[in-house]
Amino acid sequence: MEGTDYGNGLIVPKDELTPLERSKLMDEGKEVDRIQACLDTGETLAPMIGVGVDEYYHSAEKMVELEEYLYDTFHGDGAGLSTTLRGMAEAMGAEISYAKNRTAQLKTPALKLKEIDQAKLVDVDKDGRLPIVLDALAQVKKKLGDRVPVSGTVTGPFTVAAMVLGTEWLLVGMLKCPDKIKQLMDVIVENNNRYIQRMIDLEVGIGFADPVSSTDLISPEQYREFSLPYFQKNVDFIKKQGRGCGLHICGTSRKLWEDLAKTGIGLFGLDNVESLVEAKEVLGPHMAIQGKVPPVDILNRGTPMDVLMAAKESIRDGFDNPGGFVLTSGCQTPLGTPIENMHALIDGARIFGRTPIKREDLM
Amino acid sequence: MDKMELFSEISEAVKEMEDEDVEDLCEKSLEEGIDPTETIREGLIKGMSLVSELYETGEYFLPEVLTASFALNAGLDILKPHIKQEETGAQVKVVIGVVEGDTHDIGKNLVKIMCESVGFEVYDLGRDVPLDDFVNVAKEKNCDFICMSTLMTTTMGGMRTVIDKLKEQGIRDQFKVIIGGGPISQKFADEIGADGYSVDAAAAVKKMKELKGIA
């Protein structure tokens, strides 16, 4: 927050631009006051407005209330809502378990491997919680869109498949019945496109979250065969309409970067286990990069000073990325993260990301 | 067919994830009167340890390991009913599960498979496991290791609770506690006083062998 004194002369300067002004000037290639910084938000922050996580998932009103609260409190450079990792699979028939104090979990997959022929095309106005999220997204755009860029997140097709079948069955299915898995992936591509079309119509930004595509789970060859071609179809659908999109993969992803550089995405968010310096070399000429304050050890369990120092390190490694750099955490902000630490992340951009940035000041 | 040749074919079939071949070969071993315990040890488990090596060197990924473990289990289902009496021995015993509140169990399953591939006896409590169960089963089965996993930050605290319960009952020293999962780090393991942390399943078994002083 403006004026906060972290000691050692680290006093937070005032932002000179609104996030929307900053974003527009950057698009025009003009100078701005500081680098951009976002909190990775969503259902885990619902308790900050006194709402249970389960209630948040099912209430457009609460989703909008949380986004307004987050913008008013932190003035981060983005607002937005996600279908959540299981949202599309739920619309396709998966049973999800909800609870007050934790994120949702897959209870029963939508389909068994031998039922893939029954994979259904969704109606985004009726199925699961998709209509709730779309309603909330339209309201957020209306309420905050004059001050901050608003975006929606959709789940990468491969991760949707994991939630439709159960991750273990998806992985085994790739080896046992590859053609069936590809048949399912085609249905998911169409379902994602239907949802994406609504985001395009709402004129909000588009991001993908695709944790199951991590090389912690599958090989680069499997990624290229079962995940990338379908993700590419979603990306092409967006680009054909003159729009762009970003992607976040949790965990390791380094071996996928050469492929990702060719997809045409405009932003990649890397997990804190990966190197910003390396990302800058491989992905930097093709897109913006965002990262990577460690979400658990630092953002959730560290002190505000730990967060500031991690932010400083990320800015030092990322600020001169040719395609641009956004400071954020390496993954979603965990439930119960102290508000001071969330302030410290954005303040990190205000203190260390103030232009002009000199590398030697950040050593 | 020579016994050793059959064992090596079984290992190969597990490695190649051919569950039907594994089943046929295990049936054959019974027809030839080969001791099922030996077939399990020299055929199935050996095959799984080949899989584990390939995973460690990055040649196999999770899909291959899971599919191979299906083949292993298909073989075990055929052989186990024919084992006359449970072997007793100085085997390493492990209780494993995903802590209460969390149902993500792939990481846990993988560690279980890797443990079995080196011949450890594993008591799998599944997912969303009440914290007392870890303690009770470890005592009951006289386990060497308590292995806990979670993918969620909200359930990490359960691991500390289990360790505290062991301390309260004055039995902390009887077990080695190993933890893992997405949000877990060495730092967290140190904080809660766990004996070991590992980034993946192969490393977990290495850590356990190290703690047990097995080469």
Interface residues (C-beta under 8 A of the other chain):
Chain A: S97 N101 R102 T103 Q105 L106 K107 T167 E168 L171 V172 M174 L175 K176 T215 D216 L217 I218 S219 Q222 C250 G251 P295 V296 D297 N300 R301 P334 L335 G336
Chain B: M17 F61 L62 P63 E64 L66 T67 F70 G101 D102 T103 H104 I106 N109 M152 T153 T154 T155 G182 P183 S185 K187 F188 D200
